[in-house]
């Protein structure tokens, strides 16, 4: 779900467990997830935002975005 707010927008999302199982199998132990958003405004320069540091850049944090199954 994404809604415009007074300061930009609010985003809420979910990754269905069924998708993880489909891609990883029933015995999955962890996933690594990152979300990148390109904020495009026709009147301004576009900006990139990341849930975790961009894994392709020098700001990358080893192990960022890892989620483990309990």
N, CA, C and O atoms as a printed pandas DataFrame, in Angstrom:
     atom_number atom_name residue_name chain_id  residue_number  x_coord  y_coord  z_coord
0              1         N          UNK        A               1    0.852   -1.161    0.000
1              2        CA          UNK        A               1    0.000    0.000    0.000
2              3         C          UNK        A               1    0.904    1.231    0.000
3              4         O          UNK        A               1    1.881    1.290    0.747
4              5         N          UNK        A               2    0.588    2.175   -0.807
5              6        CA          UNK        A               2    1.371    3.419   -0.864
6              7         C          UNK        A               2    0.400    4.588   -0.889
7              8         O          UNK        A               2   -0.510    4.631   -1.718
8              9         N          UNK        A               3    0.598    5.543    0.026
9             10        CA          UNK        A               3   -0.279    6.712    0.115
10            11         C          UNK        A               3    0.560    7.979    0.165
11            12         O          UNK        A               3    1.624    8.010    0.785
12            13         N          UNK        A               4    0.079    9.002   -0.482
13            14        CA          UNK        A               4    0.726   10.307   -0.414
14            15         C          UNK        A               4    0.483   10.882    0.973
15            16         O          UNK        A               4   -0.629   10.821    1.498
16            17         N          UNK        A               5    1.540   11.443    1.562
17            18        CA          UNK        A               5    1.429   12.069    2.882
18            19         C          UNK        A               5    1.843   13.533    2.773
19            20         O          UNK        A               5    2.208   14.005    1.696
20            21         N          UNK        A               6    1.783   14.240    3.884
21            22        CA          UNK        A               6    2.165   15.653    3.878
22            23         C          UNK        A               6    3.641   15.853    3.542
23            24         O          UNK        A               6    4.019   16.885    2.988
24            25         N          UNK        A               7    4.470   14.874    3.873
25            26        CA          UNK        A               7    5.914   15.019    3.651
26            27         C          UNK        A               7    6.442   14.152    2.511
27            28         O          UNK        A               7    7.650   14.118    2.276
28            29         N          UNK        A               8    5.574   13.461    1.810
29            30        CA          UNK        A               8    6.020   12.602    0.703
30            31         C          UNK        A               8    5.047   11.461    0.488
31            32         O          UNK        A               8    4.012   11.632   -0.157
32            33         N          UNK        A               9    5.376   10.297    1.026
33            34        CA          UNK        A               9    4.490    9.142    0.907
34            35         C          UNK        A               9    4.807    8.143    2.009
35            36         O          UNK        A               9    5.898    8.142    2.579
36            37         N          UNK        A              10    3.832    7.299    2.292
37            38        CA          UNK        A              10    3.977    6.198    3.249
38            39         C          UNK        A              10    3.787    4.900    2.480
39            40         O          UNK        A              10    2.832    4.756    1.717
40            41         N          UNK        A              11    4.693    3.965    2.681
41            42        CA          UNK        A              11    4.665    2.691    1.967
42            43         C          UNK        A              11    4.625    1.553    2.966
43            44         O          UNK        A              11    5.394    1.527    3.926
44            45         N          UNK        A              12    3.726    0.616    2.734
45            46        CA          UNK        A              12    3.663   -0.602    3.532
46            47         C          UNK        A              12    3.601   -1.769    2.556
47            48         O          UNK        A              12    2.820   -1.756    1.605
48            49         N          UNK        A              13    4.424   -2.765    2.800
49            50        CA          UNK        A              13    4.431   -3.919    1.904
50            51         C          UNK        A              13    4.676   -5.193    2.687
51            52         O          UNK        A              13    5.124   -5.164    3.833
52            53         N          UNK        A              14    4.374   -6.308    2.047
53            54        CA          UNK        A              14    4.574   -7.616    2.659
54            55         C          UNK        A              14    5.062   -8.580    1.588
55            56         O          UNK        A              14    4.694   -8.467    0.418
56            57         N          UNK        A              15    5.882   -9.513    1.996
57            58        CA          UNK        A              15    6.316  -10.586    1.108
58            59         C          UNK        A              15    5.591  -11.848    1.569
59            60         O          UNK        A              15    5.832  -12.320    2.680
60            61         N          UNK        A              16    4.714  -12.397    0.744
61            62        CA          UNK        A              16    3.984  -13.596    1.163
62            63         C          UNK        A              16    4.936  -14.761    1.439
63            64         O          UNK        A              16    5.853  -15.028    0.662
64            65         N          UNK        A              17    4.704  -15.443    2.549
65            66        CA          UNK        A              17    5.502  -16.614    2.884
66            67         C          UNK        A              17    5.423  -17.656    1.767
67            68         O          UNK        A              17    6.388  -18.380    1.522
68            69         N          UNK        A              18    4.287  -17.730    1.099
69            70        CA          UNK        A              18    4.138  -18.683   -0.011
70            71         C          UNK        A              18    5.137  -18.392   -1.136
71            72         O          UNK        A              18    5.620  -19.325   -1.777
72            73         N          UNK        A              19    5.452  -17.136   -1.383
73            74        CA          UNK        A              19    6.438  -16.778   -2.413
74            75         C          UNK        A              19    7.839  -17.223   -1.992
75            76         O          UNK        A              19    8.599  -17.749   -2.806
76            77         N          UNK        A              20    8.176  -17.012   -0.723
77            78        CA          UNK        A              20    9.487  -17.448   -0.225
78            79         C          UNK        A              20    9.621  -18.959   -0.361
79            80         O          UNK        A              20   10.649  -19.459   -0.818
80            81         N          UNK        A              21    8.580  -19.684    0.037
81            82        CA          UNK        A              21    8.612  -21.146   -0.064
82            83         C          UNK        A              21    8.696  -21.597   -1.526
83            84         O          UNK        A              21    9.379  -22.570   -1.844
84            85         N          UNK        A              22    8.001  -20.886   -2.402
85            86        CA          UNK        A              22    8.041  -21.228   -3.832
86            87         C          UNK        A              22    9.457  -21.074   -4.389
87            88         O          UNK        A              22    9.913  -21.907   -5.171
88            89         N          UNK        A              23   10.137  -20.026   -3.991
89            90        CA          UNK        A              23   11.483  -19.741   -4.513
90            91         C          UNK        A              23   12.579  -20.505   -3.771
91            92         O          UNK        A              23   13.576  -20.890   -4.381
92            93         N          UNK        A              24   12.410  -20.731   -2.458
93            94        CA          UNK        A              24   13.462  -21.306   -1.623
94            95         C          UNK        A              24   13.188  -22.757   -1.206
95            96         O          UNK        A              24   14.103  -23.472   -0.800
96            97         N          UNK        A              25   11.926  -23.185   -1.309
97            98        CA          UNK        A              25   11.569  -24.511   -0.828
98            99         C          UNK        A              25   11.103  -24.443    0.619
99           100         O          UNK        A              25   11.249  -23.416    1.281
100          101         N          UNK        A              26   10.539  -25.547    1.102
101          102        CA          UNK        A              26    9.991  -25.604    2.460
102          103         C          UNK        A              26   11.064  -25.453    3.547
103          104         O          UNK        A              26   10.764  -24.963    4.636
104          105         N          UNK        A              27   12.287  -25.860    3.276
105          106        CA          UNK        A              27   13.343  -25.867    4.292
106          107         C          UNK        A              27   14.220  -24.611    4.257
107          108         O          UNK        A              27   15.375  -24.651    4.679
108          109         N          UNK        A              28   13.684  -23.513    3.763
109          110        CA          UNK        A              28   14.475  -22.283    3.695
110          111         C          UNK        A              28   14.865  -21.849    5.114
111          112         O          UNK        A              28   14.143  -22.113    6.075
112          113         N          UNK        A              29   15.998  -21.191    5.225
113          114        CA          UNK        A              29   16.509  -20.743    6.529
114          115         C          UNK        A              29   16.626  -19.225    6.626
115          116         O          UNK        A              29   16.480  -18.653    7.706
116          117         N          UNK        A              30   16.889  -18.573    5.490
117          118        CA          UNK        A              30   17.047  -17.118    5.528
118          119         C          UNK        A              30   16.789  -16.539    4.145
119          120         O          UNK        A              30   16.848  -17.240    3.135
120          121         N          UNK        A              31   16.504  -15.252    4.125
121          122        CA          UNK        A              31   16.415  -14.513    2.869
122          123         C          UNK        A              31   17.174  -13.200    3.066
123          124         O          UNK        A              31   17.322  -12.710    4.186
124          125         N          UNK        A              32   17.643  -12.655    1.969
125          126        CA          UNK        A              32   18.242  -11.322    2.003
126          127         C          UNK        A              32   17.368  -10.435    1.140
127          128         O          UNK        A              32   17.130  -10.733   -0.031
128          129         N          UNK        A              33   16.898   -9.360    1.713
129          130        CA          UNK        A              33   15.909   -8.508    1.064
130          131         C          UNK        A              33   16.380   -7.067    1.075
131          132         O          UNK        A              33   16.904   -6.578    2.076
132          133         N          UNK        A              34   16.191   -6.404   -0.028
133          134        CA          UNK        A              34   16.437   -4.976   -0.107
134          135         C          UNK        A              34   15.354   -4.370   -0.978
135          136         O          UNK        A              34   14.865   -5.013   -1.907
136          137         N          UNK        A              35   14.986   -3.165   -0.687
137          138        CA          UNK        A              35   13.961   -2.458   -1.435
138          139         C          UNK        A              35   14.543   -1.138   -1.883
139          140         O          UNK        A              35   15.018   -0.347   -1.069
140          141         N          UNK        A              36   14.504   -0.906   -3.177
141          142        CA          UNK        A              36   14.936    0.369   -3.731
142          143         C          UNK        A              36   13.746    1.083   -4.344
143          144         O          UNK        A              36   12.940    0.466   -5.041
144          145         N          UNK        A              37   13.633    2.358   -4.092
145          146        CA          UNK        A              37   12.531    3.157   -4.623
146          147         C          UNK        A              37   13.122    4.334   -5.389
147          148         O          UNK        A              37   13.993    5.045   -4.889
148          149         N          UNK        A              38   12.639    4.522   -6.599
149          150        CA          UNK        A              38   13.028    5.687   -7.386
150          151         C          UNK        A              38   11.919    6.717   -7.222
151          152         O          UNK        A              38   10.807    6.523   -7.715
152          153         N          UNK        A              39   12.216    7.793   -6.542
153          154        CA          UNK        A              39   11.255    8.867   -6.270
154          155         C          UNK        A              39   11.379    9.870   -7.407
155          156         O          UNK        A              39   12.344   10.631   -7.475
156          157         N          UNK        A              40   10.404    9.866   -8.291
157          158        CA          UNK        A              40   10.460   10.721   -9.477
158          159         C          UNK        A              40    9.419   11.821   -9.378
159          160         O          UNK        A              40    8.225   11.552   -9.243
160          161         N          UNK        A              41    9.872   13.040   -9.446
161          162        CA          UNK        A              41    8.994   14.201   -9.461
162          163         C          UNK        A              41    9.350   14.996  -10.713
163          164         O          UNK        A              41   10.496   15.419  -10.864
164          165         N          UNK        A              42    8.397   15.205  -11.608
165          166        CA          UNK        A              42    8.707   15.897  -12.870
166          167         C          UNK        A              42    9.363   17.264  -12.693
167          168         O          UNK        A              42   10.091   17.723  -13.573
168          169         N          UNK        A              43    9.105   17.921  -11.549
169          170        CA          UNK        A              43    9.653   19.261  -11.320
170          171         C          UNK        A              43   11.002   19.256  -10.622
171          172         O          UNK        A              43   11.627   20.307  -10.483
172          173         N          UNK        A              44   11.466   18.082  -10.178
173          174        CA          UNK        A              44   12.723   17.995   -9.438
174          175         C          UNK        A              44   13.542   16.809   -9.931
175          176         O          UNK        A              44   13.051   15.971  -10.688
176          177         N          UNK        A              45   14.785   16.753   -9.496
177          178        CA          UNK        A              45   15.643   15.623   -9.825
178          179         C          UNK        A              45   15.169   14.382   -9.064
179          180         O          UNK        A              45   14.825   14.473   -7.886
180          181         N          UNK        A              46   15.149   13.227   -9.729
181          182        CA          UNK        A              46   14.716   12.002   -9.067
182          183         C          UNK        A              46   15.730   11.579   -8.007
183          184         O          UNK        A              46   16.916   11.893   -8.106
184          185         N          UNK        A              47   15.249   10.865   -6.994
185          186        CA          UNK        A              47   16.093   10.395   -5.910
186          187         C          UNK        A              47   15.871    8.909   -5.701
187          188         O          UNK        A              47   14.768    8.405   -5.909
188          189         N          UNK        A              48   16.921    8.208   -5.288
189          190        CA          UNK        A              48   16.803    6.796   -4.943
190          191         C          UNK        A              48   16.839    6.658   -3.427
191          192         O          UNK        A              48   17.635    7.304   -2.746
192          193         N          UNK        A              49   15.957    5.800   -2.913
193          194        CA          UNK        A              49   15.902    5.516   -1.490
194          195         C          UNK        A              49   15.986    4.006   -1.316
195          196         O          UNK        A              49   15.438    3.259   -2.127
196          197         N          UNK        A              50   16.660    3.553   -0.278
197          198        CA          UNK        A              50   16.824    2.117   -0.035
198          199         C          UNK        A              50   16.419    1.780    1.391
199          200         O          UNK        A              50   16.680    2.538    2.325
200          201         N          UNK        A              51   15.771    0.618    1.541
201          202        CA          UNK        A              51   15.429    0.088    2.863
202          203         C          UNK        A              51   16.710   -0.184    3.647
203          204         O          UNK        A              51   16.787    0.131    4.834
204          205         N          UNK        A              52   17.694   -0.753    3.008
205          206        CA          UNK        A              52   19.030   -0.981    3.551
206          207         C          UNK        A              52   20.000   -0.274    2.601
207          208         O          UNK        A              52   19.590    0.097    1.501
208          209         N          UNK        A              53   21.233   -0.076    2.968
209          210        CA          UNK        A              53   22.162    0.548    2.011
210          211         C          UNK        A              53   22.201   -0.232    0.705
211          212         O          UNK        A              53   22.090   -1.458    0.697
212          213         N          UNK        A              54   22.359    0.487   -0.392
213          214        CA          UNK        A              54   22.453   -0.146   -1.714
214          215         C          UNK        A              54   23.609   -1.141   -1.696
215          216         O          UNK        A              54   24.752   -0.755   -1.453
216          217         N          UNK        A              55   23.325   -2.404   -1.948
217          218        CA          UNK        A              55   24.339   -3.453   -1.884
218          219         C          UNK        A              55   25.420   -3.283   -2.954
219          220         O          UNK        A              55   26.504   -3.855   -2.844
220          221         N          UNK        A              56   25.123   -2.509   -3.970
221          222        CA          UNK        A              56   26.096   -2.311   -5.054
222          223         C          UNK        A              56   27.066   -1.173   -4.772
223          224         O          UNK        A              56   28.015   -0.967   -5.529
224          225         N          UNK        A              57   26.841   -0.436   -3.695
225          226        CA          UNK        A              57   27.658    0.749   -3.448
226          227         C          UNK        A              57   28.589    0.616   -2.260
227          228         O          UNK        A              57   28.602   -0.403   -1.570
228          229         N          UNK        A              58   29.360    1.652   -2.035
229          230        CA          UNK        A              58   30.341    1.655   -0.951
230          231         C          UNK        A              58   29.687    1.760    0.423
231          232         O          UNK        A              58   30.353    1.542    1.436
232          233         N          UNK        A              59   28.380    2.093    0.479
233          234        CA          UNK        A              59   27.649    2.189    1.749
234          235         C          UNK        A              59   27.155    0.820    2.224
235          236         O          UNK        A              59   26.570    0.719    3.302
236          237         N          UNK        A              60   27.382   -0.231    1.436
237          238        CA          UNK        A              60   26.899   -1.569    1.771
238          239         C          UNK        A              60   27.365   -1.990    3.165
239          240         O          UNK        A              60   28.513   -1.768    3.551
240          241         N          UNK        A              61   26.446   -2.599    3.903
241          242        CA          UNK        A              61   26.756   -3.139    5.224
242          243         C          UNK        A              61   26.669   -4.655    5.109
243          244         O          UNK        A              61   25.618   -5.186    4.751
244          245         N          UNK        A              62   27.754   -5.355    5.405
245          246        CA          UNK        A              62   27.781   -6.810    5.311
246          247         C          UNK        A              62   26.643   -7.399    6.140
247          248         O          UNK        A              62   26.502   -7.091    7.324
248          249         N          UNK        A              63   25.836   -8.245    5.512
249          250        CA          UNK        A              63   24.739   -8.913    6.202
250          251         C          UNK        A              63   23.455   -8.079    6.294
251          252         O          UNK        A              63   22.473   -8.533    6.881
252          253         N          UNK        A              64   23.447   -6.885    5.732
253          254        CA          UNK        A              64   22.230   -6.066    5.816
254          255         C          UNK        A              64   21.111   -6.726    5.024
255          256         O          UNK        A              64   21.351   -7.355    3.993
256          257         N          UNK        A              65   19.904   -6.578    5.511
257          258        CA          UNK        A              65   18.739   -7.108    4.825
258          259         C          UNK        A              65   18.512   -8.599    5.018
259          260         O          UNK        A              65   17.664   -9.179    4.340
260          261         N          UNK        A              66   19.258   -9.242    5.938
261          262        CA          UNK        A              66   19.073  -10.669    6.189
262          263         C          UNK        A              66   17.939  -10.894    7.187
263          264         O          UNK        A              66   17.871  -10.237    8.226
264          265         N          UNK        A              67   17.064  -11.819    6.859
265          266        CA          UNK        A              67   15.971  -12.218    7.720
266          267         C          UNK        A              67   16.055  -13.731    7.884
267          268         O          UNK        A              67   16.250  -14.452    6.906
268          269         N          UNK        A              68   15.908  -14.216    9.119
269          270        CA          UNK        A              68   16.084  -15.630    9.416
270          271         C          UNK        A              68   14.777  -16.258    9.875
271          272         O          UNK        A              68   13.995  -15.646   10.603
272          273         N          UNK        A              69   14.559  -17.476    9.440
273          274        CA          UNK        A              69   13.399  -18.256    9.854
274          275         C          UNK        A              69   13.629  -18.761   11.269
275          276         O          UNK        A              69   14.727  -19.210   11.596
276          277         N          UNK        A              70   12.622  -18.693   12.098
277          278        CA          UNK        A              70   12.727  -19.191   13.466
278          279         C          UNK        A              70   12.306  -20.635   13.528
279          280         O          UNK        A              70   12.324  -21.238   14.601
